[in-house]
Structure formats: structure tokens, C-alpha cells
Amino acid sequence: MAMNVSRRGGDQATCDMNTTPLIDVMLVLLVMMIMTLPAQHHAIKMDLPRRSPPGTPPPTISIDIDPDGTIVWNNQPLSGLDALDARFREEFRKNPQAQIQLRPSATAKYDVVANVMSSAQRNGMTKMGFTNIAKFAP
């Protein structure tokens, strides 16, 4: 660093410090710090649904759950969870896989709805949603 000591007119001495080298050193240190920081990679693995060909809507399966626990598959009552499992296995083999539209009654028991959903998951069905749920809104 260079310092200038000069006399101006009288007995007073002035000291001026040259700050340009200080700024240069600070910029070099800043650039070095930025270059040596590890790159931050924040990634979330997501299994996104695959698109079906345009113009062909996927088939839908309507499953209604009555208040007494009866499971209705496309307007046909099923005898129980074993018949439901068989239907899910049959639908799993089809390509493209059908979408399940689950419509439980407002007074249906939670365990029946949970059993239907777990049966679908257990048999490989991945596209499921609730429909006509406006009646559940408070």
C-alpha cells in the first residue's frame, strides 16, 4: 500500500491512502470464495404420471360405497372385498389403466372406504380420486 505524504502550503501534512489496491484484493477474495463454494443441488424425486395419447380419455371405474357397506362397481353390487380384489387384479392387467372414481356415501363407514382404497393400492391401481364430495363440505 502506498501512502502519500505531501505538504500543502503550510506546516500541515496530509496523508492520503490509496484504496484501489484494497478494493482489488477484496474483489479477488470475493470471486475466490464464490468459486470454491460447493454447488447446492436440491432435488426432489417425484414419480409423475405419464401422459396418455391425446384424444383417448382413459376408462373410468365408478365405485360407490353405500351406508350399509355395500360396494357397487359400475352400478353392479359386489359380494365383498374378495370380489373387489378380483376386479382390481383384472383391471391392473389392462393398458391403459382405468381411473377409479370413488364415491362413498356421506354416512358410509370409514373402515369400508379405507379397505376399498387399500385393496386398490395392494392390487397395483394407481389412479384413484374422490368424486361428488361437495356433500361432505361443512
N, C-alpha and C positions, 0 to 999 in steps of 0.2 A: 504494500500500500504506500502510496506516495502522499506526502503531506507538503503543502506549500506554505512556506512561511514568508510573508512579504511585509514590507513596510509601506504604509501609505501616509504619506505626508508627515506624520509626526512621530512621536515615540511609541505609538501603539502598534503592536504586532498582531497580525491576523493569521489564523490557522484555518485553512480550508482543506477538508478531507475529500478526496476523490471517491465517490460512492459507486462509480461504474464497475470496478472490479468486484465489489461486494455483491452487486445485483447479478453479475455474470456467474459468480460462484453459487449463489442461491438458485438461479435457474438451472444450472447444471445438476445440482443436488436434487432439485425437484424432478427433473427429467429422469435421472437415475432411479429415484425412488419409484416413480410410476412404472418404469420399465421392469423393475425387479419384483413388483407385486405379483403374486400368483393370480392367474385369471380365475374369476369366480364363475362357476358353472352351476346354476340352479336349474335342475331338470326334474320334471315330474313324469313318471311313466304312466301313460294312460292308454287303455285299450279302447280306441274309438270305434264306433260301429262302421261297418263297411256299407258303402252305398249300393243300393240295388239299381239295376239298369233303369234309365229314365222311361217313364210311361207305363211301367208294370208295378202297380202297388202290391206290396206283399199281402198274402192272405191273412185274414184275421180270424181268431177264435174267440167267441164270446162265452165267458164263464160267469154264470150267475150263481150267487150263494143266497139261498132263501133263509128266512129266520129260523126254520126248524132244522137247518144244517144240510138240506138237500143241495147237491151240486148239479147244476144244469149246464151241459156242454152244447152250445149252439141249439138251444131250445129242446134238448133231449136230456131228461134226468139220468144221472148215473147212479149205479148201485152203491158206490162207496169210493174210498181212496184207492183201492186196488184197480178198479176200472179207470180211474183218473190217471194213475201211473201208466197203465197200458196205453191210453190215448196219448199221453205225453211222449212215451217212447216211440210210438208210431209217427208223431209229428216231428220228432227230433231227426229222424232219418230223411225227411223231405228237404229239398233245396229249392227255393229259399225257405228259411224257417218262418213259420207263421208268427204273427204278433198276437199276444194274449191280451184281451180286454177283460179285465176282472171287474165285475160289478156286484159287490156284496150288498145285501140289504142293510138298511140302517140299523136293524135290530139283530143282524147276524152275529153269531158268537165269534170272538176274536180268534180262538184256537182253531176253528174251522178255516177261517181265512188264512191264518198262518200255516196250517197244514197244506192248503192248496198251493200257497206260494213256495213252500219248501219242497213240495213234490215236483213243481215245475223246475226249480233250481237243481234238484237232485237228478232229474232226467235230462238235463242239458238245455232247457229252454232259457233263452237269454233276453228275449224281447217281451216285456210284460209291463202293463200300465193299468192304472185305475181309471175307469170312465164313469161319468154320471155321478160325480162326487159332490155336486152342489148341494145335495140334500143333507150333507154332513156339516155344512158351514154353520157356525153358531149364529 
